[in-house]
Amino acid sequence: MGPFTLAVDTKSSSLVSSDVSNRKIKNLQLQTKKCFASVSMEEEKPFDFLRILFEGIIAGGTAGVVVETALYPIDTIKTRLQAARGGGKIVLKGLYSGLAGNLAGVLPASAVFVGVYEPTKQKLLKLFPENLSAVAHLTAGAIGGIAASLIRVPTEVVKQRMQTGQFTSASNAVHVIASKEGFKGLYAGYGSFLLRDLPFDAIQFCIYEQIRIGYKATARRDLNDPENAIIGAFAGIMRFLSRALTGAITTPLDVIKTRLMVQGSANQYKGIFDCVQTIIREEGPSALLKGIQPRVLWIGIGGSIFFGVLESTKRLLAERRPKPTQQSQHD
């Protein structure tokens, strides 16, 4: 009996110890998943690149078109202020000049940005540790910005030439610029554009994502509609302030970009540094802050509209996804 009893106790003890160990491992895994989910805001699912890319393209394109259409007059005023030399008169007529041609570029540019940003962000969040989520967002924003710049810069060149009255149609602008200045004419001011927009986009999207992560981590549950409304309003204010501040700081770069893009074949400026020196010498340092008021206004309001439309579109697309089957849910 003794040996038999000893055998049962040993087996029982082994089972209990194994059960406790398994429970600890499961708890640890659950904690790890929860911790990661608080950063990525997604459940552990297979990485569906094509779906994320498609939804990002649709959401980004929609948000870009809405913002550009709503705030185009403000952008036109900003461009005319920055392009004017000395005390040049600002003409308010034709504030929507060039909108149609600009939308033809804004739509694919915004679609490419978000279409690249979303899958890159989610992939990096899976690769980076939790405490480096901000780095993942910054990196994804920079990569998305570089990809979109290939479309955004020619679009910006044509738009600003039309806003300053040099051309009456986008097609004519492209034809004349390409014939007189060559292909590089469509990328005039590319360096100053990247200096202005690349860090701006990366920082802006990082701030936005970190705010959302903080909200979800604090709530520890799905939020109801009133809470979402309050959080959305607060996030909009934060986005407005952060974008407005960044916009004010980067206004000199925006002035330089505008001058380089609208100078055409005259080649008044030989590059970024020559542009800065010429503006300061001929117009004074204050000229580098031309258009700061409409720029800050556009950036602040535009950011709130963009992210609001972006998230709404992403949510609608997510609701239209095919429901997983019962078998796949069990798997």
N, C-alpha and C positions, 0 to 999 in steps of 0.2 A: 504493500500500500504506500509505503514511504516514497519509493522511487516514482510510483504512479502520480502521487500527489505533487511531488516535486516537478514532474514533467508538465502537469497541467498548469501549475503556478508560473513556470517559466514561459510556457506558451502564452498564457494570459497576460503576463507582464510584457512579453514581447509585442503582443497585439496592441495593448494599451499604449506602449511607448511609440509604436509605429503610427497609431491613430493620432496621437498628440503631435507627432512630428509632421504628419501629413497636413493636419489642421494649421500648424504654424506656417508651413510652406504655402498653403492656399491663402492664408491671411496676408502673408508677405506679397504674394502675387497680386492679390486684390488691391493692396495698398499701392503697389507699384503702378498698376493700371490706372487707379484713380489719380495718382500723382501726375502721370503722363497726360491723362485726359484733361487735367486742369490747365495744361499748357497748350495742347493741340486742339482742345475742345472737340475732339472727335473720339468716337469709340474705336476700339481696336478692330479694324476691318482691313480687308485686302486693299492695296493701293490701286485704285481705279484711275489710271492716268487719263485715259480718253474722256471719261465722264467729267472729271475735274477740269480738264482743259476746255471741253465744250461749254460747261456751265460758266466757267470764268470768262470765256470769250463773249458769250451772250450778255452776262451781267455787266462786264466792263464796257462793252460797246453801248449798251443801253444807258448806263450812267454817264458816259462821256458825251453822248449826243444830247441828253437832257440838260446837263450843265452848260455845254457850249451854246445851246439855243437860248437858254434862259438868261445868260450873262454876257452874251456877245457884245451888246452896246457898251458895257463897261470896259471890256477888253479893247474895243475900238478906240475909245477915249484915251485909254492908257497908252496905246501904241502911238496915237497922234501926238500926245504930249511928249513922249520920249523921242519921237522922230524930229520934232520941231527944234530948230536951232535958234538960239537967242530968244527973242520975244515973239516968235512966230505965232500967227493967229491959228487957233484951233477951230476947225469947221465941224459942227455937230451934225451936218446933213449926211445921210447915208450911213447910219450907225450899224446897219446890218449888211453893209457892203462886203461881199465875199463869203457870206455865211454858208451858202449851198456848197461851194467848192471846199470850204473848210470842213464841213461835216463829212465830206467824202474821204477826208484824211483822218479826222478825229475818230470816226467809227472804227476803222481797222486799228488805229494806234491804241485806243483805249482797250479794244478787244485783245490785242496782242499783249499789252501790259498785264492785264488781269489774268489772261489765259496762260501767260508764262509764270506770273507771280504765284497763283494759287497752287499748282502742282509742285512748284519749286519749294514753296513754304512748307507744305505738308511733308514733302520728302525730307527736308532738312530737319523738321521737328522730330522725325523718327530717328534721324542720325545723331542729332545733337543731344547732350544731356539737358535736363530740365532747366538748370540755371543759365543756360545759354540760349534760351528761346528768343531773347531780344536780338541776338546775333543772327539767328535763323531768319527773323523777320527783316532785319537790315539787309542781309545778303540777298534774300529773295526780292526785296524792293529794288535793289541796285541792278540785279539781273533783268528784272522786268523792265526797268527804265532804259537799260541799254538796248534791249530788243525793240522797245517801242520807239526809241529815238530815230531809228532808221526810217520810220514813217512820219514821226512827229516833226522832224526838222524841215523836210521839204514842204510839208503842210503849213508850218509856221512861216516859212519864207514867202510862200504864195499868199497866205492870208495877210501878212503885214504889208506886202507890196500893194495889195488891193485896198487895205484899210487906209493907206496913205495916198490913194488915188492914182497910183502908177498904172494900174490895169483895171479893166471893167469886168473881166471874166477869168475864171481859174484856168481854163484851157489855153487862153491867149497868154496868160502869165507864164505858164509852164513852157509853152512854145518859145516865147521871146527870151526867157531866162536861159533855156537850154541852148538856143542858137547863138546868143550873144556872149554868154558867160561860161558855156559848157556845162557838163554834168555837175561839176563842183559848185556851180552857182546855186543849185538847189540845196546845197548843204552849207551855204554861207553861215558863219556864226556857229558851226557845229560844236566847236570847243567850248565857247562861252555858254552854249545851251546845256552841255553836259555839266559844266561847273555849277550852273544855276539849278538844274532840275534833278540831277542824279542824287546828290545828298539830300535834297529836299524831299523827293519821293521816298527814299529809303527811310529817312527819319520819320516822315509823316505816317507811313504805313506801320512802322514799328510802334509809334505812340498809340495809334489806333488799336492795334492788336493787343498791346499790353493792357490798355484800359479794359478791353473786353475780357481778357483773361482774369484780371483782378475782380471784375464783377461776378464772373461765374464761380471763381474760387471762393469768394466771400459768401455767396448765396448757398452753395452746396446743394442746389436743386434747380429744377427748371423754373424759370421766372414766369409770372402771370402777366397778362396784358398791361395792367396799370404800372407794374414794376418796369416792364420793358419800355413803356412810354417815358417814365421818369429817367431811366438810364439813358435812353436815346437822346433826350433833351440835354442831359448833363454831358454826354459824350459829344454832342453837337457843339456845346459851348467850349469844351476843351479843345476840340478840333479847330474851332474858329480862332481861339486865342493862339494855339500853337502855330497854325497856318499863317495867321495874320502877323505874328512876331517874326516867323521865318521869312515871310514875304517882304517885310520891311527891311530886314537885314540883307536880303539878296537882291534888293531893287537895283543897286549899281550894276550887278551882273546882268539884270534884265535890260537896263538901258543900253549896255554894251552890245548885248545880243541883238536888240532892235536896230541899233545903228549899223551893225555889220550886215544884218539881213536886208535892210532896205536901201543900202548904198548903191546896189546894182553894179554896173560896169564902170562907174565913176572911180571906184577904188580909192575913196577918200581916206580910208583907214587900211593900214597894212596888216593889222592883227589886233589881238586883244590889248596888248600893252600900248601900242601906238594909238589905239582908240581912246584909252584912258587918258593918255598924255595930251592928245589933241582936244578932247572935251574939256579937261581942266584948264588948258592954256587959253582956249578960245571962249569958253562959256563959264568957267569957274567950277569949283568942286560941287556946288549945289546942283549943277546940271545932272550929276550922277544919281540924284534922288527924284528926277522927274517921273511923274506918274505914280508916285508912291501911294497916294490916296486911293485911286481906282484899283491899283494892284492889290493892296491889302484888302479892300472890299471884295474884289473878285475872288481872291484866294480864300478868305474867311467864309463867305457865303457858299462858294463853289465846293469847298471841302465838305460842308454839311450836306449839301444836296447830293454830291457824288456818293458819299458813303451811305446815305439814306437810301438812294435808289439802288446802289450796289447790293446792299443787304436784303432789301425787299425782293429784288429780282432773284437773288440766290435762294431765298426762302421759297419763292414760288416755284422755282425749278426743282428744288428738293422735294416739294410736296407732290410734284408730278412724276417723280421717280417710280419705277415699277416696285410694287410691294414685294418683299422677300417671301418665298413660299414657306410653308410650315416646316418642311423638311430642312431647308437651309437655315431657319431659325434654330432648330435643334442642333444642327451641325455647328 
